Structure formats: C-alpha cells, structure tokens
Amino acid sequence: MKCHRHRERDAVGVCIACGKGLCAETCAQDSDPGLHCDEACVRRLRTRERAGASPPGGWGWSTLMVVLGAALLYYGYRYSEWTMSVPNLLGMLFLWYGVVLLLQRAASRTPKT
C-alpha cells in the first residue's frame, strides 16, 4: 500500500478515521485514538464516538420495553388459544429488545480502565 499523498512512498499505517494509507515521513500523525492523516479526521472520529456512546433511549425506555414484553407474554399465554400467537411473539420481541438495551446501557456506564 502506498501513501495517499505521496504515491512513491510506502504506507506504514492507515488513518483510523478514513482508512487512507499514511507514510512515516510526513503524513502519519500519532495521537490518542491512533494514527490519523489530519485533525479533521480526528474530529470526525471523536464526533462519531460521542454520538454512538450510549444506546438509544434512556433507562425508562429500556424498562418500558421489558415491562411491555412481559405483559404481552402474560396476556398471550393466559388468554390465547395458540402457543405462538401475535401477543406472544411481540412480547418476546419487546422483552429481548429491552434486555439488550439495558445491557448496553449498563456496559456503557462501566468505567474504562
């Protein structure tokens, strides 16, 4: 792989944000997130990290999904003739989604060492 700016030089790494090849002499800049080609790529990377840091919704939304899923499962098993009725399927889906959101939120709150 060649440097994206200097086609005659071999690349020693790639930009962590855009994936362009970087040469060791002038293009590769090392920083906290890793190798990057310019400051604009670092800003884009940090913006993406902040935007995707937490799962959608809050604790209330996740808890609502779990409660709604459990209520639909209860209703489906209690009042439905079929084992796999629409309330049961929706209940399993909401319950699964709520648990996944809760686990993501709990994992994002854990301090990084």
N, CA, C and O of each residue as an XYZ file, in Angstrom:
452
protein
N       0.854     -1.176      0.000
C       0.000      0.000      0.000
C       0.894      1.232      0.000
O       1.929      1.265      0.666
N       0.485      2.234     -0.749
C       1.224      3.487     -0.877
C       0.519      4.586     -0.090
O      -0.671      4.490      0.210
N       1.275      5.632      0.239
C       0.734      6.797      0.937
C      -0.283      7.493      0.039
O      -0.091      7.557     -1.176
N      -1.359      8.014      0.618
C      -2.389      8.661     -0.201
C      -1.941     10.009     -0.749
O      -2.491     10.469     -1.750
N      -0.958     10.658     -0.126
C      -0.435     11.942     -0.617
C       0.848     11.772     -1.429
O       1.068     12.490     -2.404
N       1.685     10.830     -1.027
C       2.985     10.615     -1.672
C       2.997      9.216     -2.270
O       3.353      8.253     -1.590
N       2.618      9.098     -3.513
C       2.455      7.807     -4.182
C       3.756      7.020     -4.311
O       3.718      5.810     -4.535
N       4.897      7.676     -4.174
C       6.170      6.965     -4.296
C       6.602      6.320     -2.976
O       7.499      5.476     -2.974
N       5.987      6.699     -1.864
C       6.367      6.179     -0.543
C       5.422      5.058     -0.114
O       4.230      5.063     -0.420
N       6.002      4.098      0.607
C       5.187      3.019      1.170
C       4.465      3.516      2.413
O       5.003      4.323      3.170
N       3.256      3.037      2.618
C       2.480      3.400      3.802
C       2.928      2.541      4.988
O       3.186      1.345      4.846
N       3.013      3.177      6.156
C       3.363      2.449      7.375
C       2.132      2.170      8.226
O       2.200      1.407      9.189
N       1.019      2.780      7.876
C      -0.224      2.581      8.615
C      -1.385      3.189      7.858
O      -1.216      3.734      6.767
N      -2.549      3.093      8.437
C      -3.752      3.676      7.843
C      -4.408      4.600      8.852
O      -4.299      4.400     10.061
N      -5.090      5.612      8.341
C      -5.813      6.553      9.197
C      -6.963      5.807      9.870
O      -7.711      5.080      9.216
N      -7.095      5.992     11.166
C      -8.123      5.284     11.923
C      -9.525      5.766     11.552
O     -10.495      5.029     11.733
N      -9.646      6.992     11.036
C     -10.960      7.543     10.709
C     -11.373      7.294      9.270
O     -12.529      6.956      9.011
N     -10.439      7.456      8.313
C     -10.840      7.361      6.905
C     -10.221      6.178      6.167
O     -10.669      5.847      5.069
N      -9.196      5.528      6.740
C      -8.623      4.342      6.134
C      -7.602      4.607      5.041
O      -7.222      3.675      4.332
N      -7.140      5.850      4.877
C      -6.137      6.166      3.861
C      -4.763      5.699      4.327
O      -4.477      5.680      5.524
N      -3.911      5.322      3.368
C      -2.546      4.934      3.668
C      -1.712      6.135      4.071
O      -1.865      7.214      3.499
N      -0.821      5.961      5.059
C      -0.006      7.060      5.583
C       1.475      6.683      5.557
O       1.847      5.578      5.952
N       2.322      7.614      5.084
C       3.764      7.371      5.098
C       4.338      7.844      6.437
O       3.719      8.640      7.143
N       5.519      7.347      6.772
C       6.124      7.654      8.068
C       6.717      9.054      8.123
O       6.788      9.643      9.202
N       7.150      9.608      6.973
C       7.881     10.876      6.991
C       7.011     12.065      7.388
O       7.367     12.799      8.311
N       5.889     12.271      6.719
C       5.112     13.490      6.966
C       3.637     13.264      7.262
O       3.020     14.087      7.938
N       3.068     12.196      6.787
C       1.605     12.052      6.855
C       1.093     11.410      8.140
O       0.052     11.820      8.653
N       1.788     10.428      8.662
C       1.293      9.704      9.837
C       1.467     10.549     11.091
O       2.587     10.900     11.462
N       0.374     10.865     11.726
C       0.388     11.603     12.982
C      -0.218     10.707     14.048
O      -1.337     10.216     13.894
N       0.513     10.497     15.115
C       0.046      9.611     16.183
C      -0.622     10.444     17.267
O      -0.094     11.474     17.687
N      -1.782      9.991     17.713
C      -2.490     10.681     18.789
C      -3.225      9.656     19.636
O      -3.036      8.450     19.473
N      -4.057     10.141     20.533
C      -4.773      9.262     21.459
C      -5.621      8.203     20.755
O      -5.525      7.032     21.122
N      -6.451      8.554     19.756
C      -7.222      7.482     19.138
C      -6.407      6.564     18.239
O      -6.852      5.450     17.964
N      -5.231      6.980     17.765
C      -4.416      6.164     16.869
C      -3.852      7.009     15.751
O      -3.877      8.237     15.834
N      -3.338      6.375     14.697
C      -2.792      7.116     13.556
C      -3.913      7.833     12.811
O      -5.002      7.292     12.620
N      -3.620      9.058     12.397
C      -4.590      9.804     11.599
C      -3.857     10.668     10.592
O      -2.668     10.946     10.747
N      -4.581     11.097      9.543
C      -3.940     11.882      8.488
C      -4.023     13.387      8.750
O      -3.097     14.114      8.391
N      -5.093     13.869      9.361
C      -5.195     15.290      9.708
C      -6.177     15.462     10.868
O      -6.829     14.508     11.293
N      -6.269     16.678     11.364
C      -7.125     16.949     12.525
C      -8.612     16.792     12.203
O      -9.406     16.473     13.089
N      -8.988     17.012     10.962
C     -10.402     16.851     10.587
C     -10.852     15.408     10.785
O     -11.979     15.164     11.217
N      -9.976     14.446     10.471
C     -10.324     13.037     10.672
C     -10.471     12.716     12.157
O     -11.350     11.944     12.540
N      -9.616     13.303     12.993
C      -9.721     13.063     14.436
C     -11.027     13.642     14.963
O     -11.697     13.008     15.779
N     -11.399     14.836     14.509
C     -12.671     15.438     14.957
C     -13.864     14.585     14.529
O     -14.787     14.369     15.315
N     -13.849     14.098     13.280
C     -14.943     13.229     12.818
C     -15.031     11.960     13.644
O     -16.125     11.515     13.992
N     -13.875     11.371     13.961
C     -13.854     10.141     14.744
C     -14.407     10.375     16.137
O     -15.208      9.580     16.630
N     -13.987     11.456     16.775
C     -14.477     11.747     18.134
C     -15.956     12.078     18.139
O     -16.664     11.729     19.084
N     -16.436     12.748     17.095
C     -17.871     13.040     16.993
C     -18.662     11.751     16.859
O     -19.701     11.589     17.500
N     -18.172     10.821     16.019
C     -18.844      9.527     15.870
C     -18.847      8.748     17.173
O     -19.847      8.112     17.508
N     -17.734      8.788     17.922
C     -17.665      8.059     19.186
C     -18.649      8.627     20.199
O     -19.307      7.877     20.919
N     -18.752      9.970     20.256
C     -19.693     10.578     21.203
C     -21.135     10.271     20.816
O     -21.970     10.018     21.684
N     -21.430     10.290     19.527
C     -22.800     10.043     19.067
C     -23.222      8.606     19.323
O     -24.386      8.355     19.635
N     -22.311      7.666     19.198
C     -22.649      6.263     19.375
C     -22.300      5.719     20.739
O     -22.298      4.503     20.932
N     -21.999      6.598     21.708
C     -21.539      6.141     23.017
C     -22.639      5.464     23.821
O     -22.373      4.497     24.534
N     -23.856      5.950     23.720
C     -24.917      5.365     24.525
C     -26.008      4.803     23.628
O     -26.262      5.334     22.547
N     -26.645      3.743     24.069
C     -27.721      3.161     23.282
C     -28.927      4.098     23.214
O     -29.041      5.010     24.033
N     -29.821      3.888     22.257
C     -30.962      4.780     22.109
C     -31.882      4.729     23.319
O     -32.011      3.700     23.982
N     -32.519      5.864     23.590
C     -33.439      5.931     24.718
C     -32.702      6.000     26.038
O     -31.473      6.059     26.072
N     -33.441      5.993     27.105
C     -32.836      6.018     28.423
C     -33.220      4.770     29.197
O     -33.726      3.796     28.640
N     -32.965      4.830     30.499
C     -33.320      3.697     31.358
C     -34.824      3.464     31.321
O     -35.283      2.322     31.346
N     -35.587      4.547     31.260
C     -37.046      4.421     31.233
C     -37.544      3.688     30.000
O     -38.441      2.849     30.088
N     -36.957      4.007     28.843
C     -37.358      3.357     27.602
C     -37.033      1.869     27.652
O     -37.853      1.043     27.251
N     -35.858      1.523     28.135
C     -35.460      0.118     28.219
C     -36.375     -0.641     29.170
O     -36.817     -1.749     28.864
N     -36.656     -0.047     30.315
C     -37.528     -0.683     31.299
C     -38.943     -0.831     30.749
O     -39.590     -1.853     30.978
N     -39.431      0.178     30.027
C     -40.756      0.099     29.420
C     -40.835     -1.068     28.438
O     -41.839     -1.779     28.403
N     -39.786     -1.270     27.643
C     -39.775     -2.392     26.694
C     -39.848     -3.732     27.425
O     -40.560     -4.637     26.989
N     -39.121     -3.865     28.527
C     -39.133     -5.110     29.296
C     -40.518     -5.345     29.902
O     -41.050     -6.453     29.825
N     -41.097     -4.308     30.501
C     -42.419     -4.439     31.137
C     -43.491     -4.732     30.082
O     -44.351     -5.588     30.292
N     -43.441     -4.029     28.961
C     -44.410     -4.272     27.902
C     -44.270     -5.684     27.338
O     -45.270     -6.345     27.061
N     -43.045     -6.140     27.171
C     -42.818     -7.502     26.693
C     -43.357     -8.542     27.659
O     -43.981     -9.519     27.244
N     -43.115     -8.332     28.954
C     -43.613     -9.273     29.957
C     -45.144     -9.269     29.991
O     -45.762    -10.326     30.121
N     -45.758     -8.089     29.876
C     -47.221     -8.001     29.879
C     -47.816     -8.701     28.651
O     -48.819     -9.405     28.768
N     -47.214     -8.515     27.492
C     -47.703     -9.178     26.286
C     -47.540    -10.701     26.380
O     -48.417    -11.451     25.950
N     -46.434    -11.142     26.934
C     -46.245    -12.585     27.112
C     -47.291    -13.156     28.065
O     -47.859    -14.217     27.805
N     -47.543    -12.454     29.165
C     -48.556    -12.905     30.123
C     -49.933    -12.975     29.448
O     -50.642    -13.973     29.571
N     -50.298    -11.911     28.739
C     -51.586    -11.879     28.059
C     -51.680    -12.992     27.012
O     -52.707    -13.663     26.912
N     -50.640    -13.183     26.254
C     -50.657    -14.194     25.204
C     -50.798    -15.599     25.743
O     -51.550    -16.402     25.191
N     -50.087    -15.909     26.810
C     -50.172    -17.255     27.374
C     -51.453    -17.462     28.178
O     -51.957    -18.583     28.265
N     -51.971    -16.413     28.751
C     -53.168    -16.538     29.587
C     -54.449    -16.590     28.761
O     -55.343    -17.383     29.057
N     -54.546    -15.756     27.731
C     -55.816    -15.600     27.033
C     -55.817    -16.088     25.581
O     -56.838    -15.969     24.903
N     -54.744    -16.613     25.106
C     -54.680    -17.005     23.706
C     -54.833    -18.513     23.567
O     -54.443    -19.271     24.455
N     -55.406    -18.940     22.441
C     -55.562    -20.364     22.193
C     -54.281    -20.981     21.654
O     -54.007    -22.155     21.902
N     -53.502    -20.211     20.926
C     -52.289    -20.739     20.323
C     -51.083    -20.402     21.171
O     -51.033    -19.371     21.840
N     -50.118    -21.294     21.126
C     -48.888    -21.045     21.883
C     -48.090    -19.908     21.267
O     -47.538    -19.078     21.989
N     -48.023    -19.860     19.943
C     -47.262    -18.805     19.277
C     -48.200    -17.781     18.646
O     -48.232    -17.637     17.424
N     -48.942    -17.088     19.453
C     -49.851    -16.070     18.957
C     -49.099    -14.744     18.792
O     -47.935    -14.624     19.176
N     -49.774    -13.771     18.225
C     -49.166    -12.460     17.987
C     -48.725    -11.801     19.297
O     -47.611    -11.280     19.345
N     -49.537    -11.793     20.366
C     -49.045    -11.189     21.614
C     -47.790    -11.883     22.150
O     -46.901    -11.223     22.687
N     -47.714    -13.200     22.007
C     -46.521    -13.911     22.476
C     -45.287    -13.502     21.681
O     -44.229    -13.241     22.253
N     -45.426    -13.449     20.375
C     -44.287    -13.071     19.535
C     -43.849    -11.634     19.798
O     -42.657    -11.349     19.907
N     -44.828    -10.728     19.900
C     -44.483     -9.342     20.219
C     -43.872     -9.226     21.613
O     -42.935     -8.456     21.822
N     -44.400     -9.984     22.556
C     -43.849     -9.961     23.911
C     -42.408    -10.418     23.941
O     -41.574     -9.807     24.609
N     -42.102    -11.500     23.215
C     -40.713    -11.969     23.165
C     -39.806    -10.934     22.513
O     -38.678    -10.718     22.954
N     -40.308    -10.296     21.458
C     -39.517     -9.285     20.767
C     -39.245     -8.080     21.677
O     -38.099     -7.646     21.793
N     -40.279     -7.540     22.318
C     -40.096     -6.397     23.204
C     -39.206     -6.746     24.393
O     -38.347     -5.956     24.785
N     -39.411     -7.919     24.959
C     -38.598     -8.340     26.094
C     -37.129     -8.452     25.695
O     -36.248     -7.978     26.412
N     -36.870     -9.078     24.554
C     -35.494     -9.220     24.082
C     -34.865     -7.851     23.830
O     -33.739     -7.601     24.260
N     -35.577     -6.965     23.139
C     -35.051     -5.644     22.825
C     -34.779     -4.841     24.098
O     -33.748     -4.177     24.200
N     -35.684     -4.895     25.055
C     -35.487     -4.171     26.314
C     -34.291     -4.679     27.089
O     -33.530     -3.886     27.644
N     -34.115     -5.981     27.136
C     -32.967     -6.553     27.853
C     -31.664     -6.164     27.167
O     -30.685     -5.831     27.834
N     -31.648     -6.204     25.839
C     -30.446     -5.799     25.108
C     -30.120     -4.332     25.386
O     -28.958     -3.996     25.616
N     -31.121     -3.459     25.368
C     -30.885     -2.042     25.668
C     -30.373     -1.849     27.090
O     -29.465     -1.050     27.321
N     -30.948     -2.572     28.039
C     -30.478     -2.459     29.422
C     -29.026     -2.918     29.561
O     -28.234     -2.290     30.264
N     -28.686     -4.010     28.892
C     -27.301     -4.497     28.957
C     -26.338     -3.526     28.292
O     -25.238     -3.306     28.799
N     -26.734     -2.939     27.160
C     -25.873     -1.949     26.509
C     -25.684     -0.726     27.387
O     -24.573     -0.209     27.501
N     -26.752     -0.263     28.003
C     -26.661      0.906     28.866
C     -25.773      0.606     30.071
O     -24.968      1.449     30.469
N     -25.909     -0.579     30.653
C     -25.075     -0.947     31.796
C     -23.612     -1.058     31.381
O     -22.724     -0.653     32.131
N     -23.354     -1.601     30.196
C     -21.969     -1.727     29.733
C     -21.356     -0.372     29.421
O     -20.158     -0.178     29.624
N     -22.159      0.572     28.928
C     -21.607      1.883     28.605
C     -21.345      2.712     29.853
O     -20.586      3.680     29.794
N     -21.951      2.360     30.973
C     -21.721      3.087     32.223
C     -20.520      2.566     32.992
O     -20.039      3.230     33.909
N     -20.031      1.389     32.633
C     -18.888      0.832     33.353
C     -17.654      1.673     33.087
O     -17.375      2.010     31.937
N     -16.915      2.017     34.126
C     -15.710      2.827     33.910
C     -14.654      2.053     33.144
O     -14.411      0.876     33.409
N     -14.025      2.734     32.184
C     -12.985      2.099     31.388
C     -11.659      2.213     32.110
O     -11.288      3.284     32.590
N     -10.944      1.095     32.183
C      -9.655      1.115     32.880
C      -8.510      1.145     31.924
O      -7.354      1.165     32.346
